């Protein structure tokens, strides 16, 4: 039975800004500015910063799985302290060149779009080759944690749970088709929030691992991810 009524679960606005902040370890205020935008004051009056990522609903803000992927990739770009207005111009260029919806969440961005983005952004700010290399490396480490389906659109995300290095463990996963898109222990479908609830109710990681027939390190990783403080702005 199709529980989504024919809708691709990746397109369902499932996640709050708080959910996205916890899963991706990005400040909630940052997520809101990227998906809702904000107003700021300059000497000649108020200006508006328009969102870089289009959400389906803003009041309240709810994000799709595809939005999570876009936030994940955008974080890689912002790690290099890149100006957001220039990012917008470079992303507009990517949209024009690739002609696919949500290019940051598509495999074609990894194969063709990264170089297009880096060269376009580099031209906008006259970036050095070293800066371009750092940006490419950051994008590569983030894109490696995305698994596409046969159409090339992201279907799974293994979020960074400790550091942003490529060898950060992949013990938990977000898959919009599993557990209604909640964070789960990879390969099991066991929701991380259920694991955390049992732990806080007094069960030991060893007992939980035995009950769910998984490894203790998987249980402790799920607990840690569900209870870690949200990144500071």
C-alpha positions in Angstrom: 0.0 0.0 0.0 1.2 3.5 -0.9 1.1 5.3 2.4 2.2 8.6 0.7 -0.8 8.8 -1.7 1.5 8.8 -4.8 3.6 11.6 -3.5 7.4 11.2 -3.5 8.3 11.1 0.3 11.3 13.3 -0.5 8.8 16.1 -1.3 6.8 16.0 1.9 7.4 18.8 4.3 8.3 16.6 7.3 11.0 18.4 9.2 10.9 21.4 11.5 13.9 23.8 11.6 14.8 22.1 15.0 14.8 18.7 13.4 17.1 19.8 10.6 19.4 21.6 13.1 19.7 18.4 15.2 20.2 16.1 12.3 22.6 18.2 10.3 24.3 20.0 13.3 23.6 23.4 11.8 22.3 26.3 13.9 18.5 26.7 13.7 18.9 30.4 13.0 21.2 29.6 10.1 18.6 27.2 8.6 15.9 29.8 8.9 18.0 32.4 7.2 18.8 30.1 4.3 15.2 28.9 3.9 13.1 31.9 4.9 15.4 34.8 4.5 15.6 37.9 6.7 15.6 41.7 6.7 18.6 43.8 7.5 19.1 47.5 7.8 21.5 49.6 5.8 22.0 53.4 5.7 19.3 53.9 3.1 16.6 51.7 4.6 15.7 48.0 5.0 16.9 45.3 2.6 15.7 41.8 2.2 17.9 38.7 2.0 15.9 36.2 0.0 16.2 32.4 0.8 18.7 30.3 -0.9 16.6 27.2 -0.5 12.9 27.1 -1.2 10.8 25.5 1.4 7.2 24.4 0.8 5.8 25.9 4.0 7.2 28.8 6.0 4.5 29.4 8.7 5.3 27.2 10.4 8.6 26.3 8.6 8.6 22.7 7.4 11.3 21.2 5.3 11.5 18.3 2.9 14.1 15.6 2.7 15.4 17.3 -0.4 15.7 20.5 1.5 17.9 18.6 4.1 20.2 17.6 1.3 20.4 21.1 0.0 21.2 22.4 3.5 23.8 19.8 3.9 25.6 20.8 0.7 25.1 24.5 1.3 26.9 24.1 4.7 29.9 22.7 2.7 30.0 25.9 0.7 29.6 28.2 3.8 32.4 26.4 5.6 34.7 28.4 3.4 33.1 31.7 4.6 31.7 32.4 1.2 29.5 35.5 0.7 25.9 34.4 0.4 25.0 37.0 -2.3 27.8 35.5 -4.5 26.6 32.1 -3.6 23.1 33.0 -4.9 24.6 34.2 -8.2 26.6 31.0 -8.6 23.6 28.8 -7.7 21.5 30.7 -10.2 24.2 29.9 -12.8 24.1 26.2 -11.8 20.3 26.2 -12.3 20.6 27.7 -15.7 23.3 25.3 -16.8 22.0 22.0 -15.4 18.3 22.5 -16.1 17.3 20.2 -13.2 15.2 20.9 -10.1 17.1 21.1 -6.8 20.5 20.7 -8.4 22.3 20.6 -5.1 20.4 17.3 -4.3 21.1 15.7 -7.7 24.0 13.5 -8.7 24.7 15.7 -11.7 25.9 18.4 -9.3 28.6 16.0 -8.0 29.7 15.0 -11.6 29.4 18.3 -13.4 28.0 21.0 -11.1 30.8 21.3 -8.6 33.3 22.5 -11.1 30.7 24.8 -12.7 29.9 26.3 -9.3 33.6 26.7 -8.2 34.6 28.3 -11.5 31.6 30.6 -11.5 32.1 31.6 -7.8 35.8 31.9 -8.3 35.2 34.3 -11.2 32.8 36.4 -9.1 35.3 36.9 -6.2 38.6 36.3 -8.1 39.3 33.4 -5.8 42.8 31.9 -5.6 43.4 28.4 -6.7 44.0 27.4 -3.1 40.5 28.7 -2.1 39.0 26.8 -5.0 40.8 23.6 -3.9 39.5 24.0 -0.3 36.0 24.5 -1.5 36.2 21.5 -3.8 37.5 19.3 -0.9 34.7 20.5 1.4 32.0 19.8 -1.2 33.5 16.4 -2.0 33.4 15.3 1.7 29.8 16.3 2.0 28.6 14.9 -1.4 30.2 11.5 -0.6 27.7 11.1 2.2 24.7 11.3 -0.2 23.3 8.3 -1.9 21.3 8.8 -5.1 18.6 6.7 -6.6 18.6 5.5 -10.2 17.3 8.9 -11.4 20.3 10.7 -9.7 18.2 12.4 -7.0 19.4 12.0 -3.4 17.6 9.2 -1.6 19.8 8.7 1.5 21.9 11.0 3.7 24.5 9.8 6.1 24.9 13.0 8.2 28.1 14.1 9.8 27.8 13.0 13.5 31.2 14.0 14.9 33.4 15.9 12.5 33.0 17.0 8.9 35.8 14.7 7.8 35.2 12.1 5.1 35.9 9.3 7.6 33.2 10.3 10.0 31.3 7.2 10.9 28.2 6.2 8.9 26.2 4.4 11.6 23.0 6.5 11.2 21.1 7.5 8.1 18.2 9.6 7.0 16.0 8.0 4.3 12.7 9.5 3.5 11.2 6.1 2.8 12.2 4.7 6.2 10.5 5.5 9.6 8.9 8.6 7.9 12.3 10.2 7.3 13.5 10.1 10.9 17.1 9.4 11.7 17.7 5.6 12.0 20.4 3.2 12.6 21.8 2.4 9.1 20.5 -0.8 7.6 17.9 -1.5 10.4 15.1 1.0 10.2 15.3 1.5 14.0 14.5 5.1 14.8 17.2 6.9 16.8 14.7 8.8 18.9 13.2 5.5 20.1 16.7 4.4 21.1 17.3 7.6 22.9 13.9 7.4 24.7 14.7 3.9 26.1 18.2 5.1 27.2 16.8 8.1 29.1 14.2 5.8 30.6 17.0 3.8 32.2 17.9 1.0 29.7 21.6 0.5 29.1 23.1 0.6 25.6 24.0 -3.0 26.0 20.4 -4.0 26.8 19.0 -1.9 23.9 21.6 -3.4 21.5 20.6 -6.9 22.6 16.9 -6.2 22.2 17.3 -4.7 18.7 20.0 -7.2 17.6 22.4 -4.4 16.7 25.9 -3.3 17.8 26.4 -1.3 21.0 28.4 1.4 19.0 25.3 1.8 16.8 23.1 2.4 19.8 25.5 4.8 21.4 25.8 6.8 18.2 22.0 7.0 17.9 21.8 8.2 21.4 24.5 10.8 21.0 23.0 12.2 17.8 19.5 12.5 19.3 20.8 14.2 22.5 23.7 16.4 21.2 23.2 20.1 21.6 22.3 22.0 18.5 25.2 23.9 17.0 25.6 27.5 18.1 25.2 30.2 15.6 
